[in-house]
Amino acid sequence: MYPKIKLIYKLCKGVERMKKTLALTAITILIMSSQAYSDVIINEISRDGVVWVELHNTGSGEVDLSGWKIRNSNGEDPISGRIKPGGYLVICESSQELRSHYKDIPSPIFEIRDGELGSGLKANSDMVALVAPDGSIVDQVNWGIPSSGWHFYNSALWNPGILDHSPILARIPNSFDRDMPEDFKGLASGTPGSMNQVYNGLGTVSWGKIKAIFAGQKRR
């Protein structure tokens, strides 16, 4: 009788240890997943004409986008794919249209199944959000004035959002993330699937000063 009781006791102890090990493993996986989620950012958006969104993995591990979604103010779509460490993925409404507009795209492309990102991006006022499998918002960007009437309106949206009216919104410098509208600059053309380019040219004010200097030299 006693040997059987000892055996049952050992089995019970083994089951308890297994439960603890499984629980710790599950917690570790959740922590690692949440860390990987936060490594992915919305890096560049084309909201007018050829519509696309560039995702950037700022972390040191590959991220699997299975079960993720991308949404705008009133609609959302499932996405998938993998982003390598430091890599990019471009989500677009039409890969054919994207490739005809941008000849060399060095990163993977994911095409929205129904050909429209969410309910269709609005150039004047809208949002783009990246949603993890657990429903949490990994990153979101909005421009114009957000409306409480949006289906996916949330209190974390910037108000006002980005106010630049350029067709392209990009993090400048590349992957610059303070969670502020000022992280984004408006551009006339984009760089889908690669690092955002910083324009170092002279602005109108600088050119005006140079012209004034030369004009003064000529008068002498």
DAURUR-V18999 format. One record per residue. N is the residue number from 1. RES is the residue in one small letter. SS is DSSP state (H for helix, E for strand, - for the rest). OMEGA is omega in degrees with one decimal (none if undefined). Layout:
n->N res->RES ss->SS omega->OMEGA
n->N res->RES ss->SS omega->OMEGA
//
This chain:
n->1 res->m ss->- omega->-176.6
n->2 res->y ss->H omega->177.2
n->3 res->p ss->H omega->178.6
n->4 res->k ss->H omega->179.5
n->5 res->i ss->H omega->178.2
n->6 res->k ss->H omega->-179.6
n->7 res->l ss->H omega->178.6
n->8 res->i ss->H omega->-179.8
n->9 res->y ss->H omega->179.4
n->10 res->k ss->H omega->178.8
n->11 res->l ss->H omega->178.7
n->12 res->c ss->H omega->178.5
n->13 res->k ss->H omega->179.3
n->14 res->g ss->H omega->178.5
n->15 res->v ss->H omega->179.9
n->16 res->e ss->H omega->178.8
n->17 res->r ss->H omega->179.7
n->18 res->m ss->H omega->178.5
n->19 res->k ss->H omega->179.6
n->20 res->k ss->H omega->179.5
n->21 res->t ss->H omega->179.7
n->22 res->l ss->H omega->179.6
n->23 res->a ss->H omega->178.5
n->24 res->l ss->H omega->178.1
n->25 res->t ss->H omega->180.0
n->26 res->a ss->H omega->179.0
n->27 res->i ss->H omega->179.2
n->28 res->t ss->H omega->179.2
n->29 res->i ss->H omega->179.6
n->30 res->l ss->H omega->179.9
n->31 res->i ss->H omega->-179.9
n->32 res->m ss->H omega->179.2
n->33 res->s ss->H omega->-179.2
n->34 res->s ss->H omega->177.0
n->35 res->q ss->H omega->178.1
n->36 res->a ss->H omega->178.3
n->37 res->y ss->H omega->-174.8
n->38 res->s ss->H omega->179.5
n->39 res->d ss->- omega->-177.1
n->40 res->v ss->E omega->-179.6
n->41 res->i ss->E omega->170.0
n->42 res->i ss->E omega->-169.6
n->43 res->n ss->E omega->-176.5
n->44 res->e ss->E omega->-178.0
n->45 res->i ss->E omega->168.8
n->46 res->s ss->E omega->-170.5
n->47 res->r ss->- omega->-176.3
n->48 res->d ss->- omega->-177.9
n->49 res->g ss->- omega->175.8
n->50 res->v ss->- omega->-174.1
n->51 res->v ss->- omega->176.0
n->52 res->w ss->E omega->177.9
n->53 res->v ss->E omega->178.7
n->54 res->e ss->E omega->174.2
n->55 res->l ss->E omega->-179.5
n->56 res->h ss->E omega->176.1
n->57 res->n ss->E omega->-177.3
n->58 res->t ss->- omega->-176.0
n->59 res->g ss->- omega->-176.9
n->60 res->s ss->- omega->179.2
n->61 res->g ss->- omega->178.3
n->62 res->e ss->- omega->-180.0
n->63 res->v ss->E omega->177.4
n->64 res->d ss->E omega->-176.6
n->65 res->l ss->- omega->178.1
n->66 res->s ss->- omega->179.7
n->67 res->g ss->- omega->179.3
n->68 res->w ss->E omega->176.7
n->69 res->k ss->E omega->171.5
n->70 res->i ss->E omega->-176.4
n->71 res->r ss->E omega->167.6
n->72 res->n ss->- omega->-172.5
n->73 res->s ss->- omega->-172.7
n->74 res->n ss->- omega->178.6
n->75 res->g ss->- omega->179.0
n->76 res->e ss->E omega->-178.0
n->77 res->d ss->E omega->174.1
n->78 res->p ss->E omega->176.0
n->79 res->i ss->E omega->176.7
n->80 res->s ss->- omega->-178.2
n->81 res->g ss->- omega->178.2
n->82 res->r ss->E omega->177.5
n->83 res->i ss->E omega->179.7
n->84 res->k ss->- omega->176.3
n->85 res->p ss->- omega->-178.7
n->86 res->g ss->- omega->-174.9
n->87 res->g ss->- omega->-176.1
n->88 res->y ss->E omega->170.3
n->89 res->l ss->E omega->-177.9
n->90 res->v ss->E omega->176.0
n->91 res->i ss->E omega->-176.0
n->92 res->c ss->E omega->177.0
n->93 res->e ss->- omega->179.3
n->94 res->s ss->- omega->-179.8
n->95 res->s ss->H omega->178.7
n->96 res->q ss->H omega->178.6
n->97 res->e ss->H omega->179.8
n->98 res->l ss->H omega->-177.7
n->99 res->r ss->H omega->178.2
n->100 res->s ss->H omega->-179.4
n->101 res->h ss->H omega->179.2
n->102 res->y ss->- omega->-170.7
n->103 res->k ss->- omega->-175.1
n->104 res->d ss->- omega->177.6
n->105 res->i ss->- omega->-171.5
n->106 res->p ss->- omega->-174.8
n->107 res->s ss->- omega->178.2
n->108 res->p ss->E omega->179.8
n->109 res->i ss->E omega->173.6
n->110 res->f ss->E omega->-179.4
n->111 res->e ss->E omega->177.0
n->112 res->i ss->- omega->-171.8
n->113 res->r ss->- omega->-176.0
n->114 res->d ss->- omega->175.6
n->115 res->g ss->- omega->178.6
n->116 res->e ss->- omega->-179.3
n->117 res->l ss->- omega->-176.3
n->118 res->g ss->- omega->176.8
n->119 res->s ss->- omega->-176.9
n->120 res->g ss->- omega->-176.3
n->121 res->l ss->- omega->175.9
n->122 res->k ss->- omega->-174.6
n->123 res->a ss->- omega->-173.6
n->124 res->n ss->- omega->-176.8
n->125 res->s ss->- omega->-178.8
n->126 res->d ss->E omega->-179.0
n->127 res->m ss->E omega->169.8
n->128 res->v ss->E omega->179.8
n->129 res->a ss->E omega->177.6
n->130 res->l ss->E omega->-172.5
n->131 res->v ss->E omega->-179.2
n->132 res->a ss->- omega->179.8
n->133 res->p ss->- omega->-179.9
n->134 res->d ss->- omega->177.9
n->135 res->g ss->- omega->-179.9
n->136 res->s ss->- omega->178.1
n->137 res->i ss->E omega->-178.6
n->138 res->v ss->E omega->178.6
n->139 res->d ss->E omega->175.5
n->140 res->q ss->E omega->-178.7
n->141 res->v ss->E omega->176.0
n->142 res->n ss->E omega->-179.8
n->143 res->w ss->E omega->-175.4
n->144 res->g ss->- omega->-179.9
n->145 res->i ss->- omega->-179.9
n->146 res->p ss->- omega->-179.5
n->147 res->s ss->- omega->177.5
n->148 res->s ss->- omega->177.7
n->149 res->g ss->- omega->176.6
n->150 res->w ss->- omega->179.5
n->151 res->h ss->- omega->-178.0
n->152 res->f ss->- omega->175.2
n->153 res->y ss->- omega->173.5
n->154 res->n ss->- omega->-172.7
n->155 res->s ss->- omega->-179.2
n->156 res->a ss->- omega->178.2
n->157 res->l ss->- omega->177.4
n->158 res->w ss->- omega->177.4
n->159 res->n ss->- omega->4.2
n->160 res->p ss->- omega->175.0
n->161 res->g ss->- omega->177.8
n->162 res->i ss->E omega->-175.1
n->163 res->l ss->- omega->177.9
n->164 res->d ss->- omega->-175.6
n->165 res->h ss->- omega->178.6
n->166 res->s ss->- omega->-178.8
n->167 res->p ss->- omega->-179.0
n->168 res->i ss->E omega->173.1
n->169 res->l ss->E omega->-175.2
n->170 res->a ss->E omega->173.9
n->171 res->r ss->E omega->178.7
n->172 res->i ss->- omega->-4.4
n->173 res->p ss->- omega->-178.1
n->174 res->n ss->- omega->178.7
n->175 res->s ss->- omega->178.6
n->176 res->f ss->- omega->-172.5
n->177 res->d ss->- omega->173.1
n->178 res->r ss->- omega->-175.1
n->179 res->d ss->- omega->179.1
n->180 res->m ss->- omega->176.6
n->181 res->p ss->H omega->-177.8
n->182 res->e ss->H omega->175.7
n->183 res->d ss->H omega->-175.7
n->184 res->f ss->E omega->174.6
n->185 res->k ss->E omega->177.3
n->186 res->g ss->E omega->179.7
n->187 res->l ss->E omega->177.5
n->188 res->a ss->- omega->178.5
n->189 res->s ss->- omega->-174.2
n->190 res->g ss->- omega->178.8
n->191 res->t ss->- omega->-176.9
n->192 res->p ss->- omega->176.4
n->193 res->g ss->- omega->178.4
n->194 res->s ss->- omega->-175.5
n->195 res->m ss->- omega->176.7
n->196 res->n ss->- omega->-176.1
n->197 res->q ss->- omega->177.7
n->198 res->v ss->- omega->178.8
n->199 res->y ss->- omega->-177.9
n->200 res->n ss->- omega->-179.0
n->201 res->g ss->- omega->-179.3
n->202 res->l ss->- omega->177.8
n->203 res->g ss->- omega->-178.2
n->204 res->t ss->H omega->-179.3
n->205 res->v ss->H omega->-179.7
n->206 res->s ss->H omega->178.2
n->207 res->w ss->H omega->178.8
n->208 res->g ss->H omega->179.2
n->209 res->k ss->H omega->179.7
n->210 res->i ss->H omega->179.4
n->211 res->k ss->H omega->-179.8
n->212 res->a ss->H omega->179.2
n->213 res->i ss->H omega->-179.4
n->214 res->f ss->H omega->177.7
n->215 res->a ss->H omega->177.9
n->216 res->g ss->H omega->178.1
n->217 res->q ss->H omega->179.8
n->218 res->k ss->H omega->-178.9
n->219 res->r ss->H omega->178.4
n->220 res->r ss->- omega->none
//
